[in-house]
């Protein structure tokens, strides 16, 4: 009886194992875009740390260089520390840019880092990362109507 069970089970199992599972078509990501996105996340982490240490984001005049050298333009942070040895260039050899703009819906400041992408003449291929504060620091307590601690 056992001799009949094993071959019978094998006829059910082995064909299933022999069939190749269906493959999904995976389109490979553009390695330059992937690198730019990774750079933006690393720079974002450094900018968020700057904000935690200093109480505010670097100003547009200070730019991302404020992560490498202590700013000499106002506001000069009291608790500054080196966060990057150098600001990397994007995969196309251009500098990443820190931008501050007012949102149309509520007129609040929005900070983001971007790369002009492979073609600086068109905005269609720009790569950007909006900075979202991980906490509400003293610089935003009044703007939200909360008392400062």
C-alpha positions as CSV (number, residue, x, y, z in Angstrom):
1,X,0.0,0.0,0.0
2,X,2.8,2.4,0.9
3,X,4.5,1.6,-2.4
4,X,1.4,2.8,-4.4
5,X,1.0,6.0,-2.3
6,X,4.5,7.4,-2.9
7,X,4.4,7.2,-6.7
8,X,0.9,8.6,-6.8
9,X,1.9,11.5,-4.6
10,X,5.0,12.1,-6.7
11,X,2.9,12.3,-9.9
12,X,0.9,15.2,-8.3
13,X,3.9,17.0,-6.7
14,X,6.7,16.8,-9.3
15,X,4.8,18.3,-12.2
16,X,3.9,21.3,-10.1
17,X,7.5,21.7,-9.1
18,X,8.7,21.4,-12.6
19,X,6.5,24.2,-13.9
20,X,8.2,27.6,-13.9
21,X,6.3,30.2,-11.9
22,X,5.0,33.1,-14.0
23,X,7.4,36.0,-14.1
24,X,6.4,39.6,-13.6
25,X,7.8,42.1,-16.0
26,X,9.9,44.4,-13.9
27,X,11.1,47.6,-15.5
28,X,14.5,48.5,-14.1
29,X,14.6,51.9,-12.5
30,X,16.9,54.6,-13.9
31,X,20.0,54.3,-11.8
32,X,20.7,58.0,-11.9
33,X,17.2,58.9,-10.7
34,X,17.5,56.2,-8.0
35,X,20.8,57.8,-6.9
36,X,19.3,61.3,-6.9
37,X,16.4,60.1,-4.7
38,X,18.8,58.4,-2.3
39,X,20.9,61.6,-2.1
40,X,17.8,63.7,-1.4
41,X,16.8,61.4,1.5
42,X,20.3,61.6,2.9
43,X,20.4,65.4,2.6
44,X,16.9,65.6,4.0
45,X,18.0,63.7,7.1
46,X,20.9,66.2,7.6
47,X,18.6,69.2,7.1
48,X,16.1,67.8,9.6
49,X,19.0,67.3,12.1
50,X,20.0,70.9,11.4
51,X,16.5,72.0,12.3
52,X,16.5,70.0,15.5
53,X,19.8,71.4,16.6
54,X,19.3,75.0,15.5
55,X,15.5,75.4,15.7
56,X,15.0,76.4,12.1
57,X,15.9,75.3,8.6
58,X,18.8,76.9,6.8
59,X,17.7,80.0,4.9
60,X,17.8,80.1,1.1
61,X,20.9,82.4,1.4
62,X,22.6,79.8,3.6
63,X,21.6,76.9,1.5
64,X,22.8,73.4,1.9
65,X,26.3,74.7,2.6
66,X,25.0,75.3,6.1
67,X,25.3,71.5,6.6
68,X,29.0,71.7,5.9
69,X,30.1,75.1,7.3
70,X,28.6,77.2,10.1
71,X,26.5,80.0,8.4
72,X,27.8,83.5,8.6
73,X,24.5,85.1,7.6
74,X,21.5,85.6,9.9
75,X,20.2,83.7,11.6
76,X,23.5,82.3,12.8
77,X,22.8,79.1,14.8
78,X,24.1,78.8,18.4
79,X,24.1,75.0,18.4
80,X,25.6,74.3,15.0
81,X,27.6,71.2,14.1
82,X,29.0,69.7,10.9
83,X,26.4,67.4,9.4
84,X,28.0,66.6,6.1
85,X,31.6,66.7,4.9
86,X,30.4,68.1,1.6
87,X,27.1,68.5,-0.2
88,X,27.0,66.0,-3.1
89,X,26.3,66.9,-6.6
90,X,23.4,65.3,-8.4
91,X,24.1,62.5,-10.9
92,X,24.2,65.1,-13.7
93,X,26.9,67.1,-12.0
94,X,24.7,69.9,-10.7
95,X,24.2,71.1,-7.1
96,X,21.1,70.1,-5.2
97,X,19.1,73.2,-4.1
98,X,17.2,74.0,-0.9
99,X,14.1,76.1,-1.6
100,X,11.6,77.8,0.7
101,X,8.3,78.9,-0.8
102,X,4.8,79.8,0.5
103,X,2.1,77.3,0.0
104,X,-0.9,78.8,-1.9
105,X,-3.5,77.1,0.3
106,X,-2.4,78.4,3.7
107,X,0.5,80.7,3.0
108,X,2.7,78.6,5.3
109,X,6.4,78.1,4.4
110,X,7.3,74.8,2.7
111,X,10.9,73.7,2.4
112,X,12.1,71.2,-0.2
113,X,15.3,70.0,-1.8
114,X,15.5,69.4,-5.5
115,X,17.6,68.4,-8.5
116,X,17.0,69.8,-11.9
117,X,17.3,66.3,-13.3
118,X,19.0,65.4,-16.5
119,X,17.6,68.4,-18.4
120,X,17.8,71.7,-16.4
121,X,15.8,73.5,-19.2
122,X,12.6,71.5,-18.4
123,X,10.8,71.0,-15.1
124,X,9.2,67.7,-16.2
125,X,12.2,65.7,-15.1
126,X,13.0,67.6,-11.8
127,X,13.3,65.4,-8.7
128,X,12.2,67.0,-5.4
129,X,11.7,66.0,-1.8
130,X,9.4,68.1,0.4
131,X,10.8,68.4,4.0
132,X,8.2,67.4,6.6
133,X,9.1,68.4,10.1
134,X,9.2,65.4,12.4
135,X,8.3,67.6,15.3
136,X,6.9,71.1,15.9
137,X,9.8,73.1,17.2
138,X,9.8,76.5,18.9
139,X,9.9,78.3,15.5
140,X,6.5,77.0,14.6
141,X,4.6,77.0,17.9
142,X,3.3,80.5,17.5
143,X,2.3,80.0,13.9
144,X,0.0,77.2,15.0
145,X,-1.5,79.1,17.9
146,X,0.1,77.0,20.6
147,X,1.8,78.5,23.5
148,X,5.6,78.1,23.6
149,X,7.0,75.8,26.3
